[in-house]
Amino acid sequence: MQRILLAILFYLMTSQIVGINCYSVEPDEFLQNPKKELRARNISKNVRCLVCQNQSIDDSSAPLAKDLRILIRKKIEQDNSDEEIYNFLTERYGDFILLNPPFKISTLFLWILPFVFLGIGIFVIFLHNNKSKKLDYSK
Amino acid sequence: MKKKILISPIIVFFLILFVFFYLLIIDRNPSELPSVLINKKVPAFETKSLLENKIFVSPNEFRNETTLVNFFATWCKPCRDEHPYLIKLSNEKELKIIGINYKDDSKKAIKWLEKLGNPYSNVLVDSNASLGIDWGVYGLPETFIVNSNGIIKYRLVGPITKKNYHAFVLKVKEVEK
């Protein structure tokens, strides 16, 4: 009996978690054509919701996210390419709306700095190793 | 030499601490975004006017004088707080202010303006947020300063308040020059 109760409790808890994780796209937004819908979903996943800022519009239930999802689907129905849609959005909201920042002069540091730090790290370890090799521990 | 090496991480630590503390205490809103439309022409659009039976055609109406474009809605509480300052700007500074009624019930908006006063020279209807998206709006209220050539010079995200009113007037004067 206890086991059954536990199982039910477990089921309720996990289904709740799944419920929280499900996407915010509402059924009335879906496009009829599954291929186009998939394209819309993929674009939405890479577009930042500017209201909640760390969520994509695919995850967000903010009204602006919904407006943008509908706009993207409209543009897909009008046969706009993915690039045209991204351009439309960045012209209005800037690169910040993309969750994956493009490689440009203004984002150069963002992309290159990790490698610079990696280089510095390797250099420091190399120096450290060289020094410890020179020390004579036998004395 | 060894002592110096031991001390350097502590110095770096305090430097980082100082930077974080500085960013914490200065008056800034980290979620506020710069507009990409600054120094660009106003978006082209056509829309209905709320109070007149006329169609508003975008770049044509932004000539000859500095114009404010204010996105507002009756459901937006900060817009209500901002309203007296818009009236002040329109009366005292004789500024042309175009209101864009964002995703709102037109009847409610008309009542709202009757009750609180109408600082706008024209109120435009944006029922489906398409104008908002064209202007890169992400939170109400937002106010743009457009110069006499129809170029967007400044955007304020959030309401005009007692605190930032004078700074805002200075910005307008700067654009008017």
Interface residues (C-beta under 8 A of the other chain):
Chain A: L50 V51 Q53 P63 L64 D67 L68 L71 T90 E91 R92 Y93 G94 F96
Chain B: S31 L33 P34 S35 V36 L37 K103 N128 A129 S130 G132 I133 D134 W135 G136 Y138 G139
